Amino acid sequence: MKWLTFTLLASIAIALFLSVQRRPAETAQAAGALPQQLPQFRNVMDLTAPARHNGTLDSTTRIAAPSRYVRGSWTVDDIPPQRLIGTLVVLDVRPKAASHSDYEISVDDIDHWERVHGEIPPDGIVVALTGRTVADPSGKFPAFSNDAVEFLAIGRHVLALGTDAPAATRNPIAGELLARNGLYELSGVSGLNLAPAFGAVAVVAPARSSGAAIGEARMLALLR
């Protein structure tokens, strides 16, 4: 599959995609030192889940464009390149999700994160670390609450929501709210336990999807 090579932010994106090639399926890990063109970054992590080759998109990291919820909005191919790179924000809710398979990530969780790290920036790509990469036997998995989606989309103007779980949202109301504010969703993100809670730069590289609303994506994190 041919992956997009983005030319956004000049030397950052170009140097990154020239220096990091897609590796065989493996757990997310650091890929070694970055080239001299990027002295402000010390390393790069691949946050893409290893494909399990079971014939479904649930087996790997994927992206859902606004057109999944609102007809006529951006497909995967339409998402502006500038919105595919941003500040990585990792919300660690594993202690709560461990005892509640259908835990809803709340505004209180976001407030707790901001008390420690500061306000989430408007170029944020906010990803939940739930520890539940598959749904339980009844189909339940953690997701962002409607209030959290509204707060991040309208109050913080972030670029995207993501998760290591099967989906970032569970209902059409949340999905439509994301779509109408130009946000896309990421699911099946891997290796978040090794990523910093704040400060890394996330780069999302969707595969060409021929106008589809959902597709596979590669996700990388540049570490400062």
N, C-alpha and C positions, 0 to 999 in steps of 0.2 A: 504494500500500500504506500502510495506516495504521500508524504507529509508536507504540509505547508512550510515554507521558509519565509518568515515575516521580516520586513525591513524597517520595522518601527524602532524608534529611539536609536537610530543609526548604529553606532559601534556596539551597543549592548546586544541587540537582537542578532545582528549580523555575526558578531564574534561567537555568540553562544551557539547558534545553529551550525556554524562552520566547524566548531570545536567539539560538539557533542553529537555522536551518531547514535541512532537507535540500537540498543543492545538487546540480546535475547531475553526472554522472560526471566525475571529474577526479582528478588525483593528489592525495594527501593534502597539505594545506598549512594554515598558520595562517589562522584565520578572522577575525582582527581583535581589538581589545580587548574584554574582557568588560564587562558593565554595572557600574555603581557598587556594586551589591549584593554584588559579589564582589571586593573590593579586594585580597584575598590572592592572587588569580590574575591573571596579566598577559596571558594569551592562551589560546586553545583550538585544538587540532589535530584534524582529522578523520582518523582512522586506518582509515576504511572503504575497501576496495578498490573502484575503479570497476567497475561491472557491465559485462560484455562482451556481454550479451544472447545467450548461446549456448544458453540453455534449461536450464542446469544450475546447481546451487548452487556448483559448483567455480569459477564465474565471479566470485564476490564474497566478501566477508567473511561467515562463517557461524559458527553456534554449535551445539555438540552437547551435549545435556543428558544427565544420568546415565542416563535411561531408554534411551539408545541401547545401553547395555551391561548394565543390570540392570533387569529387568522390574519394574514397580511403583514405581520411583523417579521422581524429578522429570522431567516433560517440560519443554520450553522454557517453556511458560506457567507452570509450577509453581515455577520457580527464584525464591526469595525476592528481592524488590527490594534488600534490604540486601546481597546477595551480588553485585549487578551494578555496584557501585561500590567501588573499592579503590585501593591504591597501585600504580602502574604500575612494573613491573620489566622492563627490557629486557636480555636476555642476548645479547650480540653474539658469535656463533660463526662469522661469515662466513669468517675465515681458514681454519678447519678444514673447514667445509662446502664451500669452494671446491674442495678436492682430493678430497673424499669425498662423493659425492652421497647416500650412505646414512648419513651421519655420525649418531652417537647422542650427543645432549647428555648429559653425564655429571655425576655429583656433583662431580668435579674442576672442571668449568666453573662450577658453582654456588659452590664453595669459592673459586675465583679471584675471582668477582664479589663475594662477601661480604668478601674481604680488602680490596677497594678501597672498597666502599660500606657495609659493615656488614651485619648479619644481615637477611635478607629478613623483612619483617613478616608477621604472620598474616593481614592483610587484603590480601596481595599478589595482583596479577594478573600472573603471570609469563609473558612473551612472548619467544619466541626470534626473533632476527634472523639468518636463515640466508643470505639473498641468493638462495635458490632458491625462487622463487614457483611453479614448476611442477615436476612430476616429470621425471626424465630419460627418454630413450627406453625404458629397461627398467622404468620405473615406480618408480624409487627416489627418495627425498627424505629430508632430515634429519628427525629426530624425537627426542623425549625418550626416554632409556633407561628400562627398568623401574626401575632403582635410583634414577634421578633423580626419577621420578614418585613413588616411595615416599617418598623424602626430603622432597620438597616437600609432599606430601599429609599425611604423618604427622609429619615432623620440623619442618616450618615452618607447617603448617595454612593454606596459601594458599587463595584462593578459586577460582582457575582457572588453567589453562595455555593458552597460545596460541602462535601461530607465523605467520610470513609464508608458510610452506610449505603444501602441500595438507592436512596434518593434523598435530596435535601429537604423536600416538602412532601406532604401527604395528601393534599386536597387541592381542588381547582381554584379555590379562593386565593390561597397563597401563591399558586403558580401564576394566576392572572395578574396578581399584584406585582410579582417580579417582572412579568412580561411587559406590562404597561409602563414600567420604569426602566426598561432596557436591560434588565439583568438576565444573565443566563445561569444555568445550574450545572454543577459538576458533581459526579457521584463516583464511588469506587476509588477515591483518592487513597494512595498507599503511602506508608512510611511517615505519617504525620507525627508519630511518637519520636522521631529523630529530628524533626524540623523545629526551629525556634518558634516561640509563640508570636514573635513580632520581629520585623526588621529585614527578613528575606524578601527578595523580589520574585514573584510568581510569574511564570510564562506558560500560557496555555496554547497548545498547537493542535487544533482540530484537523482531522483528515477531511479532504474534499468529500462533500456528501451529496452533491447533485441536487441541492435544494431541500434536503431532509431537515426535519426538526430535531432529530437526535442522531448522534454519531459518536464514534470513538475519538478520543483525544489523548494527547500526551501532555503531561504537566511536569514542569521543572521548577526548581527553586534555586535562585542564586543567593549564596550565603555571604554575608559581609564579613 
